[in-house]
Amino acid sequence: MSLLKLFSGPSPEKLEQKGDTLFEAGLWGLAKLEYERALHKLEKQAGQGNDHRQQLSAKILKTREALAQEHRQTAVDLMDGGYFDDAKDMIVLAMEVSADESFRKELKQELEALETQQKQENDAALPDPFYGLAADEGEEEPPPESSEDEAFYALLSTLPDEVQDVYLEYGEEFKIGYLALNNGDFQTAAESLSRAMDENPHPESYIPLELAAAYMNLERSAEAQDLLENFRKHHPKALPAYQLLCEIYWDQKNFHEADTLLESVPHEFAESLAIVLLKGETIFQAGNFEAAGDFYRNVLDTYGWDDTVARELAKACEVQGEPDRARDIYKEIMDRCNSCRSRIDPEVKHKYAELCFAAGMASTDILETYLSLAREIPGNAALYFDRISRIYTDQGNSSEAERFRAFSARARAEQEE
């Protein structure tokens, strides 16, 4: 759970030392971030010579190449498991990270070979109802997972440096509970975090924030509320506490209390995206859908485009009975992602495709969107194949319609098993 940066942060030397430790541990991505932060801070300091900057630049380059090699190996592992799209993404990422032209040329050749191999395997697998999405021999092995320590460090990397240091000092029980919380094992999280809080009883501890999140997922909201309200007294600038408290107040239909809470946010954070979204969601949760839509439109008009705010506006449009407007917003989000080559959230694609289908749209693009969704959200494959079958029916292609109708029936039967 990411906390707002509350401190000025360590010196370039400390950041560089941390980067060295991460580099020696083989955590190239995290090391690169620390070196870049060190260089950024160093460049802001007056009177600094070029030697230290050159040293940091060289370390950044070294970590980039190590990271690129790691991405390449990950791509190989993903290919072995049949995860071709993910493998392509990792090769592209390696190409973007590396500054070695000869290595980038090798990666480009590997990418072209992978695309050819994928096409050949997809063509050979056409009779398979899942277009290569499921193997006849059983479930595929999942992509390689990080070690427990690496996963813990990766989660901590999203926190301010001083908070990271504190979390590292909380001990083994905290680590177990924190990982369990982020993995969705809320009972284990609650038990371990509770023990960690007993072991670290300092009133300014951050453990109550994490324990409250576990309690909320276990529907122990009263205990979570007590923890959060006390925590906020010691950490009034910790925005995640406002998020969790708002969720409790929404469940209680106590919207006035939520408004009062958000008005108490320190002035410098009152217009932050996190608080803006909480204010809009409070209006929405209270059932004032038109007012929520107006609120989000005003935010976009005032501050410019933001995908998250746009999604909330689309949600409000759907509830107000404006599906065309909602569909246009989802389409704009997807177009913007495509223009900057960023990944489109499958949920956005799902919303867009479903609104198009409801409007009777039956283009090839919608077919491709549903096929893509069947790979990205296999739990909904039966629905997506049914949609494809109906679109083919509308197009007069009865053979393809029947084929995908059978795919949908098979997917539904396998889900029921």
DRENLO-654150 format. One record per atom (N, C-alpha, C): y, x, z; residue in three letters. Coordinates in steps of 0.02 Angstrom, whole numbers, plus 50000, padded with zeros to 5 digits. Atoms other than C-alpha are relative to their C-alpha. Example, Ala and Ser with C-alpha at 12.3 -4.5 7.8 and 13.67 -1.06 7.14 Angstrom:
! DRENLO-654150
499415004550000ala 497755061550390ala 500605004550000ala 499414995849997ser 499475068450357ser 500554996150037ser 
! end
This chain:
! DRENLO-654150
499415004350000met 500005000050000met 500615004550000met 499444995550009ser 501605008349940ser 500584998150046ser 499435001049956leu 503015010350065leu 500625003049969leu 499374997650028leu 504835012750019leu 500155006950028leu 499834993249978lys 505435030650028lys 500584999650050lys 499515000749947leu 506375031850192leu 500345006650019leu 499764993649978phe 506715050350206phe 500255004249941phe 499734995850053ser 507605063850109ser 499475004349967ser 500564996450031gly 505975073350082gly 500015007450015gly 500084992949985pro 505335091150098pro 500365004449949pro 499674995150043ser 506035106950018ser 499575001349939ser 500404998150059pro 505505113349846pro 499425004650018pro 500534995449980glu 504515126949932glu 499404996350031glu 500545003849969lys 503525114350035lys 499624996049948lys 500325003850053leu 503195103749882leu 499565004649957leu 500394995350039glu 502615119049786glu 499375002050037glu 500594998349960gln 501455123949928gln 499494994449999gln 500465005750003lys 500725106549928lys 499674999649932lys 500294999850067gly 500495107749740gly 499465005349994gly 500504994650002asp 499565124249762asp 499364997750033asp 500595002449965thr 498395116249888thr 499614995049958thr 500325005050042leu 498035101649773leu 499685003249938leu 500274996650059phe 497785113249625phe 499355003550018phe 500614996549979glu 496515123649721glu 499434995050013glu 500515005149987ala 495615107449765ala 499784996549935ala 500195003050063gly 495505102949581gly 500334993349986gly 499655006350009leu 496695088149597leu 500615001249955leu 499484997750046trp 497685092749441trp 500584995149994trp 499475005050009gly 498635076549420gly 500484999850059gly 499585000149941leu 499255076349599leu 500395006550007leu 499664993549997ala 499675094949591ala 500605000049952ala 499465000350050lys 500705092149433lys 500604996050026lys 499465004149973leu 501705078449518leu 500405003850053leu 499654996349948glu 502115089749666glu 500415005649971glu 499614994750032tyr 502645104249554tyr 500624997249965tyr 499435003050035glu 503755092749451glu 500534997850049glu 499525002049949arg 504555085849608arg 500365006150029arg 499704993849974ala 504845103549671ala 500525002649951ala 499534997650050leu 505665108549507leu 500624995649996leu 499445004650002his 506745092949506his 500475001250059his 499574998749942lys 507375096649682lys 500355006849993lys 499724993350007leu 507635114949642leu 500605000049952leu 499465000250050glu 508715110849491glu 500624996650028glu 499425003349969lys 509845100349603lys 500365004750049lys 499714995449951gln 510175115049719gln 500435005249965gln 499554995150030ala 511655126049678ala 499805007050020ala 500104993049984gly 511505144849670gly 499295002449996gly 500704998050006gln 509645145449631gln 499905004049936gln 500144995950059gly 509015158949513gly 499504996949954gly 500475002750050asn 507925156449360asn 499285001650016asn 500694997749988asp 506395165449429asp 499564994450029asp 500395005249968his 505835151249541his 499884994249952his 500085005550049arg 506135138249406arg 499475001849948arg 500504997950049gln 505125148449281gln 499305000050031gln 500655000049966gln 503735150349409gln 499724992950004gln 500225006949995leu 503665131549436leu 499824997249932leu 500155002450068ser 503735128049249ser 499335002649977ser 500644997250019ala 502265139649223ala 499424996450036ala 500525003649963lys 501275130749359lys 499904992949972lys 500055006750031ile 501675113849281ile 499605000449936ile 500374999250063leu 501055120049114leu 499265001250013leu 500704998649983lys 499465126649194lys 499644993750022lys 500335006249977thr 499105110149280thr 499934995049942thr 500055004550057arg 499465100649119arg 499385001649958arg 500594998250040glu 498135110449027glu 499354998650037glu 500605001649961ala 496885108649169ala 499884992550001ala 500065007350000leu 497255090049175leu 499764997549932leu 500225002050067ala 497045088548987ala 499265001349991ala 500714998550004gln 495355097048998gln 499594995050040gln 500345005049959glu 494865085049137glu 499964993349964glu 500005006350038his 495385070149031his 499495000349943his 500484999350055arg 494345076948888arg 499294999150025arg 500675000749972gln 492805078448999gln 499874992850021gln 500085007049983thr 493105060949065thr 499844995849938thr 500135003550063ala 493155054948885ala 499285000849978ala 500714998850017val 491465063048854val 499544995850043val 500415004049955asp 490735054549007asp 500034992649982asp 499925006950019leu 491445037848953leu 499634998349935leu 500365001050064met 490735039848777met 499254999450013met 500715000249985asp 489025043248850asp 499804993350030asp 500145006649971gly 489145026748945gly 500154994249954gly 499855005350048gly 489715017148791gly 500704997150008gly 499335002549989tyr 491515014848850tyr 500475003249949tyr 499644996750055phe 492285019248681phe 500754999150005phe 499275001049996asp 493995011248705asp 500315004150055asp 499754996049945asp 494225019548873asp 499995007449983asp 500054993050020ala 493635036148800ala 500585001849953ala 499444998750046lys 494925034848660lys 500665000650039lys 499404999749959asp 496275031448789asp 500065006850035asp 499994993649964met 495785047148885met 500155005849952met 499854994850048ile 495815057848727ile 500744999949981ile 499285000650016val 497535051148681val 500425002750058val 499644997549941leu 498105054748859leu 499975007650004leu 500064992749999ala 497435072448848ala 500465003149947ala 499554997650052met 498395074848685met 500734999850022met 499315000649976glu 499985068848768glu 500165005050054glu 499894995549943val 499755080148919val 500035007249977val 500074993050019ser 499265096248831ser 500595002349956ser 499494996950042ala 500555108048755ala 499695005149953ala 500374995250041asp 499215118748670asp 499854996849932asp 500065003150066glu 499325114848484glu 499295000449973glu 500694999550024ser 497575121348444ser 499544995150036ser 500405004749962phe 496825110948583phe 500154992849978phe 499815006750023arg 497805095648527arg 499694998549931arg 500325001050065lys 497115098148351lys 499264998350009lys 500705001549986glu 495335098348421glu 499934992850025glu 500035006749973leu 495695082448517leu 500104994749945leu 499885004750054lys 496365073848362lys 499374999149958lys 500625000450038gln 494765078148269gln 499474996150038gln 500495003749959glu 493715071648414glu 500164992650001glu 499805007050000leu 494715055548416leu 499804996649935leu 500205002750064glu 494415052848231glu 499254999149996glu 500735000550000ala 492555056348253ala 499774994250044ala 500185005449955leu 492475044248399leu 500134993349968leu 499845006350033glu 493325030448300glu 499484998449946glu 500525001050051thr 492075033048159thr 499344997950032thr 500625001749965gln 490615032648281gln 500024993050028gln 499935006749972gln 491265017048365gln 499934994649946gln 500055004950054lys 491455008048199lys 499284999349976lys 500695000250022gln 489695012848147gln 499564996150050gln 500415003349949glu 488945006848312glu 500174992550004glu 499815007049999asn 489954990748309asn 499714996249940asn 500285003150059asp 489394987148132asp 499254998950008asp 500725000649991ala 487584990448179ala 499834994750053ala 500145004649945ala 487754979148331ala 500234992949986ala 499735006750015leu 488464963948241leu 499524994350018leu 500445005549980pro 486884953448270pro 500004998750075pro 499995000949928asp 487104956248456asp 500574995250018asp 499495005149985pro 488044941248529pro 500615002650037pro 499434997449963phe 489174952348631phe 500345005749963phe 499684994850040tyr 489674964248491tyr 500015006750036tyr 500054993749965gly 489074978948591gly 500264999850071gly 499735000549933leu 489794972348754leu 499465000750053leu 500544999749952ala 488094971548838ala 499385002949966ala 500594996950028ala 486564982248808ala 499374996150018ala 500615003749988asp 484834974548791asp 499595003150056asp 500424996649951glu 484084987548906glu 500234998950071glu 499765001149932gly 485104981949055gly 500735001850005gly 499304998649991glu 486804984949128glu 500145007349991glu 499794993150009glu 487745000649081glu 500225002950066glu 499764996649940glu 488165013549211glu 500764999550001glu 499275000349996pro 489965011649274pro 500305006849987pro 499674993550010pro 491235025249234pro 499965004150064pro 500054995749942pro 491175040349349pro 500544998250052pro 499535001649947glu 492005037249518glu 500235006350035glu 499734994349964ser 493095048849619ser 499645000750067ser 500284998949933ser 492495056549781ser 500434996250050ser 499645003749948glu 493015048249943glu 500665003350017glu 499394996549983asp 494275061749985asp 500514999549944asp 499545000350056glu 495015061649811glu 500314993049995glu 499745006850002ala 495175042749816ala 500534999050055ala 499535000649945phe 496045043949984phe 500665003549984phe 499394996450019tyr 497275057149922tyr 500374996449944tyr 499675003650055ala 497605047049765ala 500404994050026ala 499645005649970leu 498075031949870leu 500625002450039leu 499444997449961leu 499175042349984leu 500565002649956leu 499504997150045ser 500075049949834ser 500554995049983ser 499495005150015thr 501015033449812thr 500494999150057thr 499595000949940leu 501795034949985leu 500515005650005leu 499524994649986pro 503325044850042pro 499655005850034pro 500344994049975asp 502895062650091asp 499894999850075asp 500075000149928glu 503225060250276glu 499474994950022glu 500515005049984val 502145044550278val 499315002749983val 500644996950018gln 500765053950187gln 499765004550057gln 500194995349947asp 500785067350321asp 499764996250063asp 500205003949941val 500695054250459val 499324996849989val 500655003250014tyr 499255045050375tyr 499435005050003tyr 500534994949997leu 498295061250360leu 499835001950072leu 500124998249930glu 498465063750548glu 499654994450039glu 500285005749963tyr 497755046650594tyr 499245000550012tyr 500704998849986gly 495965052750585gly 499524996449953gly 500545002450043glu 494295047850509glu 499964992449999glu 500045007349998glu 494295029750567glu 500534996949956glu 499475002650042phe 495955026850481phe 499815000849926phe 500184998850070lys 495325034650320lys 499484994949977lys 500525004850017ile 493775023650322ile 500304993049990ile 499705006650004gly 494805008150356gly 500474999249941gly 499515000350055tyr 496155012250228tyr 499644999549933tyr 500395000450062leu 494885015250090leu 499664993249994leu 500335006550001ala 493934999450138ala 500504994549983ala 499485005050014leu 495554989350133leu 500164999949925leu 499834999650071asn 495954995549958asn 499414998649955asn 500605001850038asn 494154992349903asn 499794992850011asn 500165007049990gly 494154974449964gly 499494998550053gly 500485001149945asp 492964976950111asp 500424998950064asp 499495001349949phe 494134968450234phe 499725000050071phe 500294999949933gln 492934966750380gln 499945007150026gln 500044992949981thr 492574985350383thr 500695002850012thr 499324997649993ala 494424988550359ala 500294998050068ala 499735002449937ala 494894977750508ala 499705003750060ala 500344996749944glu 493604985750622glu 500235007350007glu 499814992949997ser 494035003750575ser 500745000950015ser 499294999349988leu 495915001250573leu 500184998050072leu 499895001949930ser 495844992650742ser 499835005950046ser 500184994149960arg 494935007750813arg 500515005649990arg 499494994850014ala 496185019250728ala 500644998550038ala 499405001749964met 497615009750808met 499925001550075met 500134998249931asp 496805011850979asp 500055007550011asp 499974992749995glu 496665030450945glu 500705002749990glu 499324997950014asn 498475031350888asn 500494994650023asn 499625005749972pro 499455019651004pro 500765000749996pro 499284999050003his 501195026150959his 500344993749973his 499695006350022pro 502385011150941pro 500285000149929pro 499734999650068glu 503075017650775glu 499455001349949glu 500574998950046ser 501335019150697ser 500044995149941ser 500045004350060tyr 501085012350521tyr 499334996249997tyr 500665003150003ile 499305006950560ile 500044992450005ile 499965007349997pro 499824989150610pro 500134996749933pro 499865002750066leu 500474986450433leu 499354999249960leu 500635000350037glu 498774990550357glu 499514995250033glu 500455004549964leu 497814981150492leu 500204992749987leu 499775006850014ala 498894965750462ala 499774997749931ala 500245001850067ala 498434966250277ala 499264998250002ala 500715001649994ala 496594966450324ala 499904993350034ala 500055006449965tyr 496824952050447tyr 500174994149954tyr 499805005550045met 497704941550315met 499444998349952met 500565001350045asn 496244943550197asn 499404997150035asn 500545003149961leu 495094938050336leu 500224993350030leu 499715006349977glu 496184922550366glu 500145000050075glu 499794999349931arg 496744929050534arg 500765001050001arg 499284999350013ser 498564925850493ser 500425000350064ser 499614999949938ala 499164922850672ala 500035007150028ala 500024993149976glu 498594940350723glu 500415004549955glu 499614996050048ala 499344947550565ala 500754999050011ala 499295001549989gln 501004938950598gln 500275003750061gln 499794996449940asp 501104946150774asp 500105007549986asp 499964992950017leu 500764963650708leu 500625001549958leu 499464998750048leu 502034962250567leu 500694999150031leu 499345001149970glu 503454955050669glu 500175005650049glu 499884994349956asn 503264968950797asn 500125006449959asn 499924994150043phe 503074982050659phe 500705000349970phe 499345000250033arg 504694976450575arg 500565002250048arg 499504997849952lys 505664979950735lys 500085007649998lys 499984992750002his 505214998350718his 500135002649929his 499934997850070his 505254999150526his 500344994549959his 499665005450036pro 506574987050460pro 500075001249926pro 499934998450070lys 506594996050293lys 499335000249962lys 500674999850031ala 504724994850259ala 499894993449963ala 500025006250038leu 504734981950119leu 499314996649997leu 500645003550000pro 502844978650117pro 499914995150058pro 500055004649944ala 503034970450287ala 500334993349983ala 499675006250021tyr 504234957750210tyr 499554996049953tyr 500475003350046gln 502964953950074gln 499464996350039gln 500555003149963leu 501564950550197leu 500254994250044leu 499735005449959leu 502654940250313leu 500184993949958leu 499845005650045cys 503274929750167cys 499374996149982cys 500625003450017glu 501484926050118glu 499764995650057glu 500205004049942ile 501134919950295ile 500454993850004ile 499545005749996tyr 502694908950296tyr 499884995049944tyr 500155004750055trp 502254901750125trp 499404995750017trp 500605003849981asp 500534896850189asp 500174994850053asp 499805004749948gln 501374888550337gln 500504994849975gln 499475004350029lys 502604879550219lys 500665000850038lys 499404998649961asn 503944887650325asn 500495004049957asn 499584996650050phe 505124891650182phe 500685002050029phe 499374998049968his 506684891850291his 499925006750035his 500124993749966glu 505914905850394glu 499955005849950glu 500044994950052ala 505514915350235ala 500705001949975ala 499314998750022asp 507324913450176asp 500385004250052asp 499664996449946thr 507964919350345thr 499775007250003thr 500284993250000leu 506794934350340leu 500325004249944leu 499754996350057leu 507394939550167leu 500755001350005leu 499294998849988glu 509214937750218glu 500115005750049glu 499944994749950ser 508864950350357ser 499855006949973ser 500164993550030val 508364964150236val 500625004550001val 499424995550001pro 509484979550253pro 500384999549934pro 499565001350057his 510954978250134his 499815004049938his 500134995650058glu 510444992950024glu 499384997949960glu 500605002250035phe 508804984349978phe 500034992749979phe 499965007250012ala 509424966549959ala 499914998149927ala 500065001450071glu 509474967649769glu 499445004049967glu 500574996350028ser 507894978049748ser 499524995049966ser 500465004350037leu 506564971249630leu 499524996550047leu 500495002949953ala 505344968449774ala 500304993950035ala 499695005549963ile 506564957349869ile 500204994449952ile 499835005150050val 507164948349712val 499384995749985val 500615003650015leu 505364943649673leu 499794995550059leu 500185004149942leu 505064937549850leu 500464993950006leu 499545005749998lys 506614926649842lys 499814994849948lys 500205004750053gly 506064919149677gly 499364996450016gly 500645003249983glu 504294916049738glu 500084995150057glu 499875004849946thr 504964907549894thr 500254993449972thr 499755006050033ile 505914895349784ile 499424996449965ile 500575002850037phe 504344892749678phe 499504996750048phe 500495002649951gln 503194890449829gln 500254993550032gln 499725006049971ala 504384877249896ala 499984994149952ala 500065005450049gly 504074867149737gly 500634998949959gly 499385000650038asn 505824869649665asn 499945003949934asn 500194996250059phe 505154874949495phe 500605001149952phe 499434999250044glu 506734871749394glu 500495005250028glu 499564995149968ala 507764881549520ala 499705007049995ala 500324993450007ala 506484895649513ala 500105002849930ala 499884997850068gly 506624896349324gly 500715002449990gly 499304998050006asp 508514896849335asp 500135006750036asp 499924993949962phe 508394910549466phe 499775006149959phe 500274994350039tyr 507294921749356tyr 500425001249937tyr 499584999150060arg 508374918649201arg 500645003850020arg 499394996749977asn 509904923949300asn 499875007450015asn 500174993049986val 509014939849358val 499955004049934val 500074996550064leu 508564944449178leu 500685000849966leu 499334999650030asp 510334940549118asp 500435005250034asp 499574995549961thr 511104950849257thr 499765007349997thr 500264993249993tyr 509954965949266tyr 499625002549939tyr 500374997950059gly 509094966349097gly 499264998350006gly 500705001950005trp 507294964349045trp 499575003650051trp 500524997249956asp 505884967049170asp 499374995849990asp 500625003650015asp 504074962449130asp 499794995550058asp 500245003949943thr 503684956749306thr 500424993750010thr 499565005849994val 505194945249316val 499864995149943val 500145004350058ala 504804938749141ala 499364996050011ala 500625003549987arg 503034934349194arg 500114994250049arg 499865005349953glu 503704924449340glu 500384994349967glu 499645005150037leu 504894915349224leu 499514995949957leu 500505003550041ala 503444911149108ala 499584995350043ala 500385004349954lys 502464904349257lys 500394993750017lys 499585005849983ala 503924893249304ala 500064995349940ala 499965004250061cys 504074887149123cys 499364995949991cys 500635003750006glu 502234882349120glu 499994994050048glu 500035005449951val 502384872149279val 500504994549983val 499505004950018gln 503944863549212gln 499834996349935gln 500195003350062gly 503024858249054gly 500365002849939gly 499684996750057glu 503824870948936glu 499525005449973glu 500504995050022pro 502264879248859pro 500255004449943pro 499754996050056asp 503164884948701asp 500435005750026asp 499574994849972arg 504464894348802arg 499585005250037arg 500434995349964ala 503114901948913ala 499635004549951ala 500374996250050arg 502114907248760arg 500445005449968arg 499544995150030asp 503634915748684asp 500135005850047asp 499884994649952ile 503924925448844ile 499405004750004ile 500604995849999tyr 502114931548852tyr 499965004249937tyr 500024996350063lys 502234936548669lys 500495005850002lys 499514994549996glu 503804946648703glu 499765005650046glu 500284994949956ile 502954955548848ile 499495004349962ile 500514996450037met 501494960148735met 500325004449946met 499674996050053asp 502644965948594asp 500335006150030asp 499674994249968arg 503614977048713arg 499485005250021arg 500534995349982cys 501994984748777cys 499755003849938cys 500244996850062asn 501414988048599asn 500515005049973asn 499484995650027ser 503074995848552ser 500025006750036ser 499994993749962cys 502935008848691cys 499295002650014cys 500704997849996arg 501025010648676arg 499734999850071arg 500275000949932ser 500715004748853ser 499484994449999ser 500555004849997arg 499204994548905arg 500264993050016arg 499815006949987ile 499404975748900ile 499554997250054ile 500395003149946asp 498854966949058asp 499574994449970asp 500435005250028pro 497324956349010pro 500204993050021pro 499805006749977glu 498014941949113glu 500574997349956glu 499465002150046val 499564941549001val 499694997849934val 500345001950062lys 498434941348848lys 499644993450007lys 500355006349987his 497404927448925his 500484994149998his 499515005449998lys 498934916848960lys 500254998449929lys 499745000950068tyr 499614919648785tyr 499494996649955tyr 500525002850044ala 497964915848698ala 499874992750017ala 500145006949980glu 497654900048799glu 500574995349980glu 499445004250021leu 499404893348763leu 500004999149924leu 500065000650074cys 499164897148577cys 499454995149981cys 500575004450015phe 497484888348577phe 500194992750014phe 499805006849981ala 498214873148666ala 500484997149949ala 499525002350050ala 499564872348532ala 499694999249931ala 500345000850064gly 498254872048394gly 500075005849952gly 499914994150043met 498624889548329met 499315003249989met 500674997550017ala 497114896948238ala 500035005949953ala 499924994250043ser 497664913448164ser 499485005450015ser 500454994349989thr 496634929348145thr 500205003950062thr 499774996449941asp 497724937348279asp 499734996950064asp 500255003349939ile 497164924348406ile 499255001350007ile 500724998249998leu 495334927448359leu 499915007050029leu 500064993149976glu 495574946048387glu 500195000650074glu 499814999949929thr 496444942748552thr 499434997650044thr 500575002549960tyr 494974932548615tyr 499425004950000tyr 500534994950001leu 493734945848558leu 500175005750047leu 499784994749954ser 494744958948650ser 499924997850072ser 500055002549931leu 494794948048806leu 499274999650022leu 500715000349982ala 492894945848800ala 499755006850025ala 500184993349977arg 492754964748821arg 500345001750066arg 499614998149942glu 494124966248951glu 499854995750062glu 500165004549945ile 493644951049057ile 499324996849985ile 500665002650020pro 491764949049027pro 499784993850040pro 500175005949962gly 491654936049165gly 500224993549967gly 499765005950036asn 492604924249050asn 499744999849928asn 500244999550069ala 491594928648894ala 499794993349971ala 500235006550024ala 490824911248881ala 500594995849975ala 499405003850020leu 492554903248874leu 500305002849936leu 499684996950058tyr 493224915848749tyr 499594998949936tyr 500425001250059phe 491734914148631phe 500034992749978phe 499935007050017asp 491894895348640asp 500664998849963asp 499365000650034arg 493734896748592arg 499955002649928arg 500084997150067ile 493264907948445ile 499614995249955ile 500405004850039ser 491944895448389ser 500424994149976ser 499585005750018arg 493214881348390arg 500525001849948arg 499514997850050ile 494484891348293ile 499665000649932ile 500364999550064tyr 493174895248159tyr 499864993049972tyr 500115006950023thr 492774876648153thr 500624997349966thr 499375002350029asp 494604872748122asp 500145003449933asp 499904996450063gln 494614885847984gln 499494998149947gln 500525002050047gly 493084877947903gly 499445004949992gly 500534994950004asn 491954892847935asn 499444997950048asn 500515002949957ser 490444883448002ser 499485005050024ser 500524995249981ser 489234898148003ser 500235004350059ser 499744996049945glu 490354909048113glu 500114995650062glu 499915004649944ala 490754893948221ala 499354999050038ala 500655001149968glu 488914890948254glu 499765006350035glu 500224993749971arg 488584909248287arg 500355001250068arg 499644998949938phe 489944910548420phe 499874994550051phe 500205005249953arg 489424893948495arg 499365002250037arg 500614997349969ala 487724902048525ala 500165005750048ala 499804994549956phe 488574917448598phe 500274997250066phe 499715003049940ser 489524906348719ser 499464997150045ser 500545002949961ala 487944897248773ala 499605005550035ala 500384994549969arg 487044913748804arg 500405003150058arg 499594997149947ala 488504920748904ala 500014995450061ala 499985004649945arg 488584905049010arg 499335000050038arg 500654999949968ala 486714905449042ala 499905006350042ala 500074993749962glu 486784923649096glu 500445000050062glu 499575000549941gln 488224919949214gln 499664995750054gln 500335004649953glu 487234905649294glu 499415003450034glu 500564996449970glu 485764917349322glu 500255004650056glu 
! end
